[in-house]
């Protein structure tokens, strides 16, 4: 038997719980959250855009520091709090598709007028 197994079988051993994993399990895309720098500083309201393994990608609802409203931030789950009273309704497939198209248009600097010209 290895030393690790001996420690786990010891009566006082309890496995550690990852608080980030617990928060990640509660979050859903489209959910309203708030975050700060961890020192109790400025709190910013945001909406969850994507849930990654390590961080949560959020879009701010209000301006923060030098970043305008709508800026994207990668935030550790430990810094997020779910906003109370915020009714969560997951976005429809159509809304998700529109957001993806809009993101691609922004990425490639394409306007709606350019698309209308191309389709004639």
N, C-alpha and C positions, 0 to 999 in steps of 0.2 A: 504494500500500500504506500502511495506517495505521501509526501508531507502535506500537499494541498488537500488531498482527500481526508487526511487526519484532521486538518483544521476545519474543514466543512462538517465533519461528523462531530466536532466538539459541540457541547450543548449550548454554548454561548454564541455560536456563529449565526448571524443573520445576513442574508445577501443584501447588498446595497441596492437602493432604488434610484434610478436616474430621473431627477425631476424634469429634465428636458424632454425625455421620452413621454412622461405623463402629460405635459403641456401639449406636445406635438399630437398626441392621441385625441385631445379635446378640440384641436383647431380644425377648421374646414375652410376651404377657399371661399372668399366672399364674407367671412366673419369680421365683425368690427372689433378691433383691438386697440390698445394704447401701449406705448413703450417710452422708456426714458434711458438715461445713460447708466443706470444702476446705482447712482449715488443720490437718488432722490431729486435730480435736477429737473429740467424742462420735460414735461410729458407731452407726447404727440399722439394724436389720434390717427389711426390708419386702418386699412382693409387688407386682409390676407390675400395675396395673389398666387403664391406657390409655396408648397411645403417641401423643403429639401431635407436631406439626411441630417445636416448639421444646423442650418439656419432656416429661418422663415423669411420669405420675400414679401414685403408689404409695400403698399402705395399710400403715401401720406394724404390725409384729408386737408391738412392745414400746412402752412409754411413752417419750416424749422431751420434755424440758423441761416445758412446761405442757400438752402434748398427750397425751391418753390413748392406749393401744394401740388400733389400728383407725382412727387419724386419717389423713386424706388429705393428701398433700403433693405439690406440683408441684416436681420436681427436675430440674436440668440433667443431661443424659446424662453430662457430664464428671465429675460427682460420684458416679456410680453405679459399683459393682463387682458383678459377678455372683458370688454366693456359691458357693464350692467345695463339692462333695459334695452339693449340692442337686439332686435329681433333678427334672427339668422334665417335667411332664405337663400339657399344655394342658387347661383346663377343658372339660367336655362342654357340649353345647348346652343341656342341662337345667340345669346349674349356672349357666351364664351367664344364662339366663332367670330363674332364681330370684334371682340377685344383682340383676338389673335391677328385678324386682318389689319386692324388699326395699328397694332404693334409692328407688323411687317411693313406697312405703308410708312410709318414714322422712321423705321430703321433704314429704309431705302429712299427716304425723302420723296415720296410720291404723294401727290394731293388727289383729292376726289376729282378735281377738274381735269387732271392728267388722264385719269381712267376714263372719264366721259369722252375726252377727245379721241382716245385710242379706240373706243367702241363705236365712235362716229355717231 
